Amino acid sequence: MLVNVLDLRERPYRWSNVLAVVQAATKDNVAEDADVIHSKLGVEIDYAERDGLSVRDAVLWAERLDGMVTLYLYDRDPETPADERPL
């Protein structure tokens, strides 16, 4: 279940082809002024990503996931290796 979206794209009008990353929303608890989410029994997505989605498809994908997640949107940059992407 999608509970938050952070749009970290530098080109916010490029919507057809983005990198979508989800993390458990409980990881947001450490952020200043965050709404606190308590861990529940069941599935919790630690990290998942999909590349080349539209913004709409990224939101739909995140919404279908089990557990509460935060969706991060990034510019798609095929030249940046996955392990060097900011999060």
PyMOL Python script that loads the backbone (N, CA, C, O; Angstrom):
from pymol import cmd

cmd.read_pdbstr("""\
ATOM      1  N   MET A   1       0.840  -1.176   0.000  1.00  0.00           N
ATOM      2  CA  MET A   1       0.000   0.000   0.000  1.00  0.00           C
ATOM      3  C   MET A   1       0.892   1.248   0.000  1.00  0.00           C
ATOM      4  O   MET A   1       1.774   1.392   0.846  1.00  0.00           O
ATOM      5  N   LEU A   2       0.658   2.102  -0.916  1.00  0.00           N
ATOM      6  CA  LEU A   2       1.411   3.351  -1.038  1.00  0.00           C
ATOM      7  C   LEU A   2       0.942   4.341   0.024  1.00  0.00           C
ATOM      8  O   LEU A   2      -0.249   4.636   0.120  1.00  0.00           O
ATOM      9  N   VAL A   3       1.887   4.856   0.823  1.00  0.00           N
ATOM     10  CA  VAL A   3       1.523   5.849   1.838  1.00  0.00           C
ATOM     11  C   VAL A   3       2.207   7.195   1.628  1.00  0.00           C
ATOM     12  O   VAL A   3       1.765   8.203   2.179  1.00  0.00           O
ATOM     13  N   ASN A   4       3.292   7.225   0.830  1.00  0.00           N
ATOM     14  CA  ASN A   4       3.983   8.493   0.614  1.00  0.00           C
ATOM     15  C   ASN A   4       4.738   8.441  -0.709  1.00  0.00           C
ATOM     16  O   ASN A   4       5.162   7.377  -1.160  1.00  0.00           O
ATOM     17  N   VAL A   5       4.898   9.623  -1.323  1.00  0.00           N
ATOM     18  CA  VAL A   5       5.649   9.745  -2.574  1.00  0.00           C
ATOM     19  C   VAL A   5       6.663  10.868  -2.412  1.00  0.00           C
ATOM     20  O   VAL A   5       6.322  11.971  -1.984  1.00  0.00           O
ATOM     21  N   LEU A   6       7.913  10.577  -2.757  1.00  0.00           N
ATOM     22  CA  LEU A   6       8.950  11.601  -2.792  1.00  0.00           C
ATOM     23  C   LEU A   6       9.443  11.702  -4.225  1.00  0.00           C
ATOM     24  O   LEU A   6      10.043  10.767  -4.757  1.00  0.00           O
ATOM     25  N   ASP A   7       9.184  12.842  -4.842  1.00  0.00           N
ATOM     26  CA  ASP A   7       9.591  13.063  -6.231  1.00  0.00           C
ATOM     27  C   ASP A   7      10.959  13.728  -6.226  1.00  0.00           C
ATOM     28  O   ASP A   7      11.075  14.919  -5.939  1.00  0.00           O
ATOM     29  N   LEU A   8      11.984  12.964  -6.541  1.00  0.00           N
ATOM     30  CA  LEU A   8      13.360  13.454  -6.498  1.00  0.00           C
ATOM     31  C   LEU A   8      13.926  13.677  -7.889  1.00  0.00           C
ATOM     32  O   LEU A   8      15.143  13.714  -8.072  1.00  0.00           O
ATOM     33  N   ARG A   9      13.045  13.826  -8.869  1.00  0.00           N
ATOM     34  CA  ARG A   9      13.499  14.045 -10.243  1.00  0.00           C
ATOM     35  C   ARG A   9      13.976  15.478 -10.420  1.00  0.00           C
ATOM     36  O   ARG A   9      13.402  16.412  -9.860  1.00  0.00           O
ATOM     37  N   GLU A  10      15.026  15.637 -11.199  1.00  0.00           N
ATOM     38  CA  GLU A  10      15.500  16.970 -11.567  1.00  0.00           C
ATOM     39  C   GLU A  10      14.746  17.488 -12.783  1.00  0.00           C
ATOM     40  O   GLU A  10      14.734  18.690 -13.049  1.00  0.00           O
ATOM     41  N   ARG A  11      14.124  16.587 -13.512  1.00  0.00           N
ATOM     42  CA  ARG A  11      13.327  16.951 -14.690  1.00  0.00           C
ATOM     43  C   ARG A  11      11.881  16.526 -14.437  1.00  0.00           C
ATOM     44  O   ARG A  11      11.443  15.491 -14.939  1.00  0.00           O
ATOM     45  N   PRO A  12      11.131  17.326 -13.654  1.00  0.00           N
ATOM     46  CA  PRO A  12       9.813  16.897 -13.193  1.00  0.00           C
ATOM     47  C   PRO A  12       8.753  16.780 -14.286  1.00  0.00           C
ATOM     48  O   PRO A  12       7.690  16.208 -14.045  1.00  0.00           O
ATOM     49  N   TYR A  13       9.010  17.296 -15.454  1.00  0.00           N
ATOM     50  CA  TYR A  13       8.017  17.197 -16.526  1.00  0.00           C
ATOM     51  C   TYR A  13       8.269  16.001 -17.429  1.00  0.00           C
ATOM     52  O   TYR A  13       7.546  15.807 -18.407  1.00  0.00           O
ATOM     53  N   ARG A  14       9.282  15.192 -17.122  1.00  0.00           N
ATOM     54  CA  ARG A  14       9.545  13.945 -17.846  1.00  0.00           C
ATOM     55  C   ARG A  14       8.822  12.833 -17.098  1.00  0.00           C
ATOM     56  O   ARG A  14       9.358  12.284 -16.136  1.00  0.00           O
ATOM     57  N   TRP A  15       7.630  12.502 -17.525  1.00  0.00           N
ATOM     58  CA  TRP A  15       6.791  11.562 -16.790  1.00  0.00           C
ATOM     59  C   TRP A  15       6.713  10.175 -17.426  1.00  0.00           C
ATOM     60  O   TRP A  15       6.245   9.238 -16.780  1.00  0.00           O
ATOM     61  N   SER A  16       7.156  10.020 -18.665  1.00  0.00           N
ATOM     62  CA  SER A  16       6.900   8.769 -19.373  1.00  0.00           C
ATOM     63  C   SER A  16       7.923   7.672 -19.097  1.00  0.00           C
ATOM     64  O   SER A  16       7.682   6.513 -19.436  1.00  0.00           O
ATOM     65  N   ASN A  17       9.055   8.008 -18.492  1.00  0.00           N
ATOM     66  CA  ASN A  17      10.122   7.023 -18.356  1.00  0.00           C
ATOM     67  C   ASN A  17      10.976   7.382 -17.139  1.00  0.00           C
ATOM     68  O   ASN A  17      11.934   8.147 -17.254  1.00  0.00           O
ATOM     69  N   VAL A  18      10.629   6.830 -15.971  1.00  0.00           N
ATOM     70  CA  VAL A  18      11.314   7.171 -14.724  1.00  0.00           C
ATOM     71  C   VAL A  18      11.830   5.909 -14.033  1.00  0.00           C
ATOM     72  O   VAL A  18      11.474   4.790 -14.401  1.00  0.00           O
ATOM     73  N   LEU A  19      12.667   6.117 -13.036  1.00  0.00           N
ATOM     74  CA  LEU A  19      13.096   5.044 -12.144  1.00  0.00           C
ATOM     75  C   LEU A  19      12.236   5.139 -10.888  1.00  0.00           C
ATOM     76  O   LEU A  19      12.174   6.191 -10.251  1.00  0.00           O
ATOM     77  N   ALA A  20      11.578   4.048 -10.536  1.00  0.00           N
ATOM     78  CA  ALA A  20      10.725   4.001  -9.351  1.00  0.00           C
ATOM     79  C   ALA A  20      11.361   3.079  -8.320  1.00  0.00           C
ATOM     80  O   ALA A  20      11.733   1.946  -8.627  1.00  0.00           O
ATOM     81  N   VAL A  21      11.483   3.578  -7.095  1.00  0.00           N
ATOM     82  CA  VAL A  21      12.053   2.802  -5.995  1.00  0.00           C
ATOM     83  C   VAL A  21      11.059   2.842  -4.846  1.00  0.00           C
ATOM     84  O   VAL A  21      10.503   3.896  -4.536  1.00  0.00           O
ATOM     85  N   VAL A  22      10.833   1.694  -4.212  1.00  0.00           N
ATOM     86  CA  VAL A  22       9.997   1.664  -3.014  1.00  0.00           C
ATOM     87  C   VAL A  22      10.804   1.118  -1.851  1.00  0.00           C
ATOM     88  O   VAL A  22      11.670   0.258  -2.009  1.00  0.00           O
ATOM     89  N   GLN A  23      10.491   1.646  -0.681  1.00  0.00           N
ATOM     90  CA  GLN A  23      11.060   1.149   0.569  1.00  0.00           C
ATOM     91  C   GLN A  23       9.949   1.102   1.600  1.00  0.00           C
ATOM     92  O   GLN A  23       8.934   1.788   1.475  1.00  0.00           O
ATOM     93  N   ALA A  24      10.152   0.289   2.611  1.00  0.00           N
ATOM     94  CA  ALA A  24       9.189   0.225   3.701  1.00  0.00           C
ATOM     95  C   ALA A  24       8.995   1.620   4.287  1.00  0.00           C
ATOM     96  O   ALA A  24       9.966   2.323   4.569  1.00  0.00           O
ATOM     97  N   ALA A  25       7.753   2.012   4.467  1.00  0.00           N
ATOM     98  CA  ALA A  25       7.462   3.343   5.001  1.00  0.00           C
ATOM     99  C   ALA A  25       7.941   3.492   6.440  1.00  0.00           C
ATOM    100  O   ALA A  25       8.111   4.615   6.916  1.00  0.00           O
ATOM    101  N   THR A  26       8.159   2.395   7.130  1.00  0.00           N
ATOM    102  CA  THR A  26       8.677   2.488   8.501  1.00  0.00           C
ATOM    103  C   THR A  26      10.069   3.104   8.537  1.00  0.00           C
ATOM    104  O   THR A  26      10.478   3.641   9.567  1.00  0.00           O
ATOM    105  N   LYS A  27      10.796   3.036   7.439  1.00  0.00           N
ATOM    106  CA  LYS A  27      12.121   3.661   7.379  1.00  0.00           C
ATOM    107  C   LYS A  27      12.026   5.184   7.436  1.00  0.00           C
ATOM    108  O   LYS A  27      13.007   5.855   7.752  1.00  0.00           O
ATOM    109  N   ASP A  28      10.851   5.730   7.130  1.00  0.00           N
ATOM    110  CA  ASP A  28      10.645   7.177   7.170  1.00  0.00           C
ATOM    111  C   ASP A  28      10.522   7.697   8.600  1.00  0.00           C
ATOM    112  O   ASP A  28      10.613   8.904   8.826  1.00  0.00           O
ATOM    113  N   ASN A  29      10.317   6.809   9.560  1.00  0.00           N
ATOM    114  CA  ASN A  29      10.109   7.226  10.948  1.00  0.00           C
ATOM    115  C   ASN A  29      11.255   8.066  11.497  1.00  0.00           C
ATOM    116  O   ASN A  29      11.046   8.867  12.408  1.00  0.00           O
ATOM    117  N   VAL A  30      12.453   7.899  10.965  1.00  0.00           N
ATOM    118  CA  VAL A  30      13.609   8.643  11.477  1.00  0.00           C
ATOM    119  C   VAL A  30      13.676  10.068  10.929  1.00  0.00           C
ATOM    120  O   VAL A  30      14.450  10.885  11.429  1.00  0.00           O
ATOM    121  N   ALA A  31      12.883  10.371   9.918  1.00  0.00           N
ATOM    122  CA  ALA A  31      12.902  11.714   9.334  1.00  0.00           C
ATOM    123  C   ALA A  31      12.264  12.712  10.297  1.00  0.00           C
ATOM    124  O   ALA A  31      11.303  12.402  11.002  1.00  0.00           O
ATOM    125  N   GLU A  32      12.824  13.907  10.304  1.00  0.00           N
ATOM    126  CA  GLU A  32      12.286  14.958  11.155  1.00  0.00           C
ATOM    127  C   GLU A  32      10.850  15.270  10.746  1.00  0.00           C
ATOM    128  O   GLU A  32      10.566  15.431   9.560  1.00  0.00           O
ATOM    129  N   ASP A  33       9.953  15.356  11.709  1.00  0.00           N
ATOM    130  CA  ASP A  33       8.552  15.720  11.508  1.00  0.00           C
ATOM    131  C   ASP A  33       7.781  14.670  10.688  1.00  0.00           C
ATOM    132  O   ASP A  33       6.802  15.002  10.019  1.00  0.00           O
ATOM    133  N   ALA A  34       8.218  13.429  10.740  1.00  0.00           N
ATOM    134  CA  ALA A  34       7.545  12.364   9.981  1.00  0.00           C
ATOM    135  C   ALA A  34       6.317  11.857  10.726  1.00  0.00           C
ATOM    136  O   ALA A  34       6.285  11.847  11.957  1.00  0.00           O
ATOM    137  N   ASP A  35       5.315  11.441   9.972  1.00  0.00           N
ATOM    138  CA  ASP A  35       4.222  10.674  10.552  1.00  0.00           C
ATOM    139  C   ASP A  35       4.787   9.297  10.882  1.00  0.00           C
ATOM    140  O   ASP A  35       5.414   8.665  10.032  1.00  0.00           O
ATOM    141  N   VAL A  36       4.575   8.835  12.091  1.00  0.00           N
ATOM    142  CA  VAL A  36       5.161   7.574  12.534  1.00  0.00           C
ATOM    143  C   VAL A  36       4.255   6.412  12.147  1.00  0.00           C
ATOM    144  O   VAL A  36       3.046   6.436  12.377  1.00  0.00           O
ATOM    145  N   ILE A  37       4.872   5.402  11.557  1.00  0.00           N
ATOM    146  CA  ILE A  37       4.174   4.171  11.197  1.00  0.00           C
ATOM    147  C   ILE A  37       4.763   3.064  12.055  1.00  0.00           C
ATOM    148  O   ILE A  37       5.982   2.919  12.151  1.00  0.00           O
ATOM    149  N   HIS A  38       3.892   2.292  12.673  1.00  0.00           N
ATOM    150  CA  HIS A  38       4.349   1.187  13.507  1.00  0.00           C
ATOM    151  C   HIS A  38       4.384  -0.090  12.683  1.00  0.00           C
ATOM    152  O   HIS A  38       3.469  -0.365  11.907  1.00  0.00           O
ATOM    153  N   SER A  39       5.439  -0.861  12.857  1.00  0.00           N
ATOM    154  CA  SER A  39       5.573  -2.129  12.141  1.00  0.00           C
ATOM    155  C   SER A  39       4.448  -3.062  12.556  1.00  0.00           C
ATOM    156  O   SER A  39       4.061  -3.127  13.722  1.00  0.00           O
ATOM    157  N   LYS A  40       3.938  -3.779  11.570  1.00  0.00           N
ATOM    158  CA  LYS A  40       2.894  -4.764  11.826  1.00  0.00           C
ATOM    159  C   LYS A  40       3.398  -6.116  11.350  1.00  0.00           C
ATOM    160  O   LYS A  40       4.340  -6.207  10.563  1.00  0.00           O
ATOM    161  N   LEU A  41       2.765  -7.138  11.832  1.00  0.00           N
ATOM    162  CA  LEU A  41       3.091  -8.474  11.352  1.00  0.00           C
ATOM    163  C   LEU A  41       2.689  -8.583   9.892  1.00  0.00           C
ATOM    164  O   LEU A  41       1.703  -7.981   9.466  1.00  0.00           O
ATOM    165  N   GLY A  42       3.434  -9.335   9.145  1.00  0.00           N
ATOM    166  CA  GLY A  42       3.110  -9.520   7.735  1.00  0.00           C
ATOM    167  C   GLY A  42       4.268  -9.107   6.854  1.00  0.00           C
ATOM    168  O   GLY A  42       5.414  -9.020   7.295  1.00  0.00           O
ATOM    169  N   VAL A  43       3.946  -8.857   5.615  1.00  0.00           N
ATOM    170  CA  VAL A  43       4.959  -8.548   4.609  1.00  0.00           C
ATOM    171  C   VAL A  43       5.411  -7.099   4.742  1.00  0.00           C
ATOM    172  O   VAL A  43       4.591  -6.190   4.876  1.00  0.00           O
ATOM    173  N   GLU A  44       6.730  -6.897   4.703  1.00  0.00           N
ATOM    174  CA  GLU A  44       7.279  -5.543   4.657  1.00  0.00           C
ATOM    175  C   GLU A  44       8.324  -5.506   3.548  1.00  0.00           C
ATOM    176  O   GLU A  44       9.295  -6.263   3.575  1.00  0.00           O
ATOM    177  N   ILE A  45       8.122  -4.626   2.577  1.00  0.00           N
ATOM    178  CA  ILE A  45       9.050  -4.488   1.458  1.00  0.00           C
ATOM    179  C   ILE A  45      10.251  -3.686   1.940  1.00  0.00           C
ATOM    180  O   ILE A  45      10.105  -2.524   2.320  1.00  0.00           O
ATOM    181  N   ASP A  46      11.425  -4.287   1.931  1.00  0.00           N
ATOM    182  CA  ASP A  46      12.626  -3.567   2.331  1.00  0.00           C
ATOM    183  C   ASP A  46      13.056  -2.612   1.220  1.00  0.00           C
ATOM    184  O   ASP A  46      13.283  -1.427   1.468  1.00  0.00           O
ATOM    185  N   TYR A  47      13.168  -3.133  -0.010  1.00  0.00           N
ATOM    186  CA  TYR A  47      13.614  -2.322  -1.142  1.00  0.00           C
ATOM    187  C   TYR A  47      13.211  -3.038  -2.425  1.00  0.00           C
ATOM    188  O   TYR A  47      13.352  -4.255  -2.546  1.00  0.00           O
ATOM    189  N   ALA A  48      12.712  -2.269  -3.368  1.00  0.00           N
ATOM    190  CA  ALA A  48      12.439  -2.796  -4.713  1.00  0.00           C
ATOM    191  C   ALA A  48      12.516  -1.630  -5.679  1.00  0.00           C
ATOM    192  O   ALA A  48      12.227  -0.491  -5.312  1.00  0.00           O
ATOM    193  N   GLU A  49      12.905  -1.913  -6.913  1.00  0.00           N
ATOM    194  CA  GLU A  49      12.940  -0.852  -7.921  1.00  0.00           C
ATOM    195  C   GLU A  49      12.488  -1.392  -9.257  1.00  0.00           C
ATOM    196  O   GLU A  49      12.614  -2.581  -9.550  1.00  0.00           O
ATOM    197  N   ARG A  50      11.954  -0.479 -10.066  1.00  0.00           N
ATOM    198  CA  ARG A  50      11.592  -0.780 -11.446  1.00  0.00           C
ATOM    199  C   ARG A  50      12.010   0.407 -12.289  1.00  0.00           C
ATOM    200  O   ARG A  50      11.771   1.560 -11.930  1.00  0.00           O
ATOM    201  N   ASP A  51      12.628   0.113 -13.395  1.00  0.00           N
ATOM    202  CA  ASP A  51      13.162   1.148 -14.276  1.00  0.00           C
ATOM    203  C   ASP A  51      12.327   1.210 -15.549  1.00  0.00           C
ATOM    204  O   ASP A  51      11.861   0.187 -16.050  1.00  0.00           O
ATOM    205  N   GLY A  52      12.145   2.421 -16.063  1.00  0.00           N
ATOM    206  CA  GLY A  52      11.466   2.591 -17.335  1.00  0.00           C
ATOM    207  C   GLY A  52       9.959   2.654 -17.243  1.00  0.00           C
ATOM    208  O   GLY A  52       9.276   2.460 -18.249  1.00  0.00           O
ATOM    209  N   LEU A  53       9.419   2.920 -16.063  1.00  0.00           N
ATOM    210  CA  LEU A  53       7.973   3.050 -15.900  1.00  0.00           C
ATOM    211  C   LEU A  53       7.542   4.491 -16.123  1.00  0.00           C
ATOM    212  O   LEU A  53       8.344   5.416 -15.996  1.00  0.00           O
ATOM    213  N   SER A  54       6.273   4.672 -16.454  1.00  0.00           N
ATOM    214  CA  SER A  54       5.700   6.013 -16.418  1.00  0.00           C
ATOM    215  C   SER A  54       5.405   6.336 -14.952  1.00  0.00           C
ATOM    216  O   SER A  54       5.366   5.434 -14.115  1.00  0.00           O
ATOM    217  N   VAL A  55       5.199   7.602 -14.643  1.00  0.00           N
ATOM    218  CA  VAL A  55       4.857   7.985 -13.272  1.00  0.00           C
ATOM    219  C   VAL A  55       3.569   7.277 -12.853  1.00  0.00           C
ATOM    220  O   VAL A  55       3.475   6.771 -11.735  1.00  0.00           O
ATOM    221  N   ARG A  56       2.592   7.240 -13.733  1.00  0.00           N
ATOM    222  CA  ARG A  56       1.318   6.567 -13.429  1.00  0.00           C
ATOM    223  C   ARG A  56       1.542   5.100 -13.095  1.00  0.00           C
ATOM    224  O   ARG A  56       1.027   4.607 -12.091  1.00  0.00           O
ATOM    225  N   ASP A  57       2.307   4.397 -13.927  1.00  0.00           N
ATOM    226  CA  ASP A  57       2.558   2.979 -13.685  1.00  0.00           C
ATOM    227  C   ASP A  57       3.351   2.753 -12.402  1.00  0.00           C
ATOM    228  O   ASP A  57       3.160   1.743 -11.726  1.00  0.00           O
ATOM    229  N   ALA A  58       4.236   3.683 -12.064  1.00  0.00           N
ATOM    230  CA  ALA A  58       4.997   3.580 -10.817  1.00  0.00           C
ATOM    231  C   ALA A  58       4.062   3.672  -9.612  1.00  0.00           C
ATOM    232  O   ALA A  58       4.198   2.908  -8.656  1.00  0.00           O
ATOM    233  N   VAL A  59       3.124   4.597  -9.660  1.00  0.00           N
ATOM    234  CA  VAL A  59       2.162   4.752  -8.565  1.00  0.00           C
ATOM    235  C   VAL A  59       1.281   3.508  -8.456  1.00  0.00           C
ATOM    236  O   VAL A  59       1.040   3.013  -7.355  1.00  0.00           O
ATOM    237  N   LEU A  60       0.802   3.004  -9.588  1.00  0.00           N
ATOM    238  CA  LEU A  60      -0.039   1.801  -9.568  1.00  0.00           C
ATOM    239  C   LEU A  60       0.728   0.597  -9.029  1.00  0.00           C
ATOM    240  O   LEU A  60       0.182  -0.190  -8.256  1.00  0.00           O
ATOM    241  N   TRP A  61       1.985   0.451  -9.430  1.00  0.00           N
ATOM    242  CA  TRP A  61       2.823  -0.649  -8.940  1.00  0.00           C
ATOM    243  C   TRP A  61       2.995  -0.554  -7.427  1.00  0.00           C
ATOM    244  O   TRP A  61       2.817  -1.546  -6.719  1.00  0.00           O
ATOM    245  N   ALA A  62       3.342   0.635  -6.926  1.00  0.00           N
ATOM    246  CA  ALA A  62       3.560   0.811  -5.489  1.00  0.00           C
ATOM    247  C   ALA A  62       2.279   0.556  -4.704  1.00  0.00           C
ATOM    248  O   ALA A  62       2.325  -0.005  -3.609  1.00  0.00           O
ATOM    249  N   GLU A  63       1.155   0.956  -5.242  1.00  0.00           N
ATOM    250  CA  GLU A  63      -0.128   0.774  -4.561  1.00  0.00           C
ATOM    251  C   GLU A  63      -0.482  -0.707  -4.425  1.00  0.00           C
ATOM    252  O   GLU A  63      -1.120  -1.095  -3.446  1.00  0.00           O
ATOM    253  N   ARG A  64      -0.088  -1.527  -5.370  1.00  0.00           N
ATOM    254  CA  ARG A  64      -0.425  -2.961  -5.345  1.00  0.00           C
ATOM    255  C   ARG A  64       0.461  -3.777  -4.400  1.00  0.00           C
ATOM    256  O   ARG A  64       0.134  -4.924  -4.097  1.00  0.00           O
ATOM    257  N   LEU A  65       1.554  -3.218  -3.940  1.00  0.00           N
ATOM    258  CA  LEU A  65       2.485  -3.969  -3.091  1.00  0.00           C
ATOM    259  C   LEU A  65       1.901  -4.219  -1.704  1.00  0.00           C
ATOM    260  O   LEU A  65       1.111  -3.425  -1.193  1.00  0.00           O
ATOM    261  N   ASP A  66       2.306  -5.335  -1.108  1.00  0.00           N
ATOM    262  CA  ASP A  66       1.917  -5.621   0.271  1.00  0.00           C
ATOM    263  C   ASP A  66       2.763  -4.773   1.211  1.00  0.00           C
ATOM    264  O   ASP A  66       3.921  -4.477   0.918  1.00  0.00           O
ATOM    265  N   GLY A  67       2.193  -4.394   2.315  1.00  0.00           N
ATOM    266  CA  GLY A  67       2.903  -3.573   3.283  1.00  0.00           C
ATOM    267  C   GLY A  67       2.843  -2.101   2.893  1.00  0.00           C
ATOM    268  O   GLY A  67       2.518  -1.763   1.755  1.00  0.00           O
ATOM    269  N   MET A  68       3.158  -1.233   3.844  1.00  0.00           N
ATOM    270  CA  MET A  68       3.128   0.210   3.606  1.00  0.00           C
ATOM    271  C   MET A  68       4.476   0.655   3.051  1.00  0.00           C
ATOM    272  O   MET A  68       5.520   0.376   3.641  1.00  0.00           O
ATOM    273  N   VAL A  69       4.448   1.353   1.906  1.00  0.00           N
ATOM    274  CA  VAL A  69       5.691   1.741   1.236  1.00  0.00           C
ATOM    275  C   VAL A  69       5.711   3.227   0.908  1.00  0.00           C
ATOM    276  O   VAL A  69       4.671   3.869   0.761  1.00  0.00           O
ATOM    277  N   THR A  70       6.924   3.750   0.799  1.00  0.00           N
ATOM    278  CA  THR A  70       7.175   5.080   0.261  1.00  0.00           C
ATOM    279  C   THR A  70       7.744   4.891  -1.133  1.00  0.00           C
ATOM    280  O   THR A  70       8.648   4.083  -1.341  1.00  0.00           O
ATOM    281  N   LEU A  71       7.208   5.643  -2.089  1.00  0.00           N
ATOM    282  CA  LEU A  71       7.665   5.593  -3.476  1.00  0.00           C
ATOM    283  C   LEU A  71       8.582   6.780  -3.731  1.00  0.00           C
ATOM    284  O   LEU A  71       8.221   7.927  -3.465  1.00  0.00           O
ATOM    285  N   TYR A  72       9.771   6.493  -4.249  1.00  0.00           N
ATOM    286  CA  TYR A  72      10.732   7.518  -4.645  1.00  0.00           C
ATOM    287  C   TYR A  72      10.800   7.523  -6.166  1.00  0.00           C
ATOM    288  O   TYR A  72      10.965   6.472  -6.786  1.00  0.00           O
ATOM    289  N   LEU A  73      10.675   8.693  -6.762  1.00  0.00           N
ATOM    290  CA  LEU A  73      10.772   8.823  -8.214  1.00  0.00           C
ATOM    291  C   LEU A  73      12.069   9.532  -8.566  1.00  0.00           C
ATOM    292  O   LEU A  73      12.400  10.574  -8.001  1.00  0.00           O
ATOM    293  N   TYR A  74      12.800   8.946  -9.514  1.00  0.00           N
ATOM    294  CA  TYR A  74      14.068   9.504  -9.979  1.00  0.00           C
ATOM    295  C   TYR A  74      14.037   9.637 -11.493  1.00  0.00           C
ATOM    296  O   TYR A  74      13.309   8.920 -12.180  1.00  0.00           O
ATOM    297  N   ASP A  75      14.843  10.571 -12.004  1.00  0.00           N
ATOM    298  CA  ASP A  75      15.058  10.625 -13.447  1.00  0.00           C
ATOM    299  C   ASP A  75      15.679   9.308 -13.876  1.00  0.00           C
ATOM    300  O   ASP A  75      16.520   8.752 -13.170  1.00  0.00           O
ATOM    301  N   ARG A  76      15.274   8.823 -15.003  1.00  0.00           N
ATOM    302  CA  ARG A  76      15.886   7.605 -15.534  1.00  0.00           C
ATOM    303  C   ARG A  76      17.183   8.005 -16.212  1.00  0.00           C
ATOM    304  O   ARG A  76      17.189   8.814 -17.140  1.00  0.00           O
ATOM    305  N   ASP A  77      18.270   7.437 -15.746  1.00  0.00           N
ATOM    306  CA  ASP A  77      19.582   7.727 -16.311  1.00  0.00           C
ATOM    307  C   ASP A  77      20.272   6.401 -16.574  1.00  0.00           C
ATOM    308  O   ASP A  77      20.890   5.843 -15.668  1.00  0.00           O
ATOM    309  N   PRO A  78      20.184   5.884 -17.789  1.00  0.00           N
ATOM    310  CA  PRO A  78      20.728   4.558 -18.069  1.00  0.00           C
ATOM    311  C   PRO A  78      22.239   4.457 -17.892  1.00  0.00           C
ATOM    312  O   PRO A  78      22.773   3.348 -17.855  1.00  0.00           O
ATOM    313  N   GLU A  79      22.939   5.578 -17.783  1.00  0.00           N
ATOM    314  CA  GLU A  79      24.393   5.541 -17.632  1.00  0.00           C
ATOM    315  C   GLU A  79      24.830   5.454 -16.176  1.00  0.00           C
ATOM    316  O   GLU A  79      26.015   5.260 -15.903  1.00  0.00           O
ATOM    317  N   THR A  80      23.898   5.594 -15.233  1.00  0.00           N
ATOM    318  CA  THR A  80      24.236   5.515 -13.819  1.00  0.00           C
ATOM    319  C   THR A  80      24.016   4.090 -13.329  1.00  0.00           C
ATOM    320  O   THR A  80      22.885   3.604 -13.369  1.00  0.00           O
ATOM    321  N   PRO A  81      25.058   3.406 -12.869  1.00  0.00           N
ATOM    322  CA  PRO A  81      24.883   2.048 -12.348  1.00  0.00           C
ATOM    323  C   PRO A  81      23.931   2.035 -11.157  1.00  0.00           C
ATOM    324  O   PRO A  81      23.886   2.991 -10.383  1.00  0.00           O
ATOM    325  N   ALA A  82      23.180   0.965 -11.013  1.00  0.00           N
ATOM    326  CA  ALA A  82      22.169   0.866  -9.960  1.00  0.00           C
ATOM    327  C   ALA A  82      22.754   1.082  -8.571  1.00  0.00           C
ATOM    328  O   ALA A  82      22.098   1.676  -7.716  1.00  0.00           O
ATOM    329  N   ASP A  83      23.987   0.607  -8.327  1.00  0.00           N
ATOM    330  CA  ASP A  83      24.553   0.743  -6.987  1.00  0.00           C
ATOM    331  C   ASP A  83      25.078   2.143  -6.686  1.00  0.00           C
ATOM    332  O   ASP A  83      25.539   2.392  -5.573  1.00  0.00           O
ATOM    333  N   GLU A  84      25.021   3.058  -7.643  1.00  0.00           N
ATOM    334  CA  GLU A  84      25.464   4.432  -7.418  1.00  0.00           C
ATOM    335  C   GLU A  84      24.299   5.416  -7.388  1.00  0.00           C
ATOM    336  O   GLU A  84      24.516   6.621  -7.269  1.00  0.00           O
ATOM    337  N   ARG A  85      23.074   4.925  -7.493  1.00  0.00           N
ATOM    338  CA  ARG A  85      21.915   5.815  -7.476  1.00  0.00           C
ATOM    339  C   ARG A  85      21.659   6.301  -6.059  1.00  0.00           C
ATOM    340  O   ARG A  85      21.785   5.533  -5.105  1.00  0.00           O
ATOM    341  N   PRO A  86      21.302   7.570  -5.916  1.00  0.00           N
ATOM    342  CA  PRO A  86      21.011   8.090  -4.576  1.00  0.00           C
ATOM    343  C   PRO A  86      19.695   7.536  -4.059  1.00  0.00           C
ATOM    344  O   PRO A  86      18.811   7.165  -4.831  1.00  0.00           O
ATOM    345  N   LEU A  87      19.585   7.486  -2.753  1.00  0.00           N
ATOM    346  CA  LEU A  87      18.316   7.079  -2.160  1.00  0.00           C
ATOM    347  C   LEU A  87      18.045   7.875  -0.926  1.00  0.00           C
ATOM    348  O   LEU A  87      17.018   7.679  -0.277  1.00  0.00           O
TER     349      LEU A  87
END
""", "prot")
cmd.dss("prot")
cmd.show_as("cartoon", "prot")
cmd.util.cbc("prot")
cmd.orient("prot")
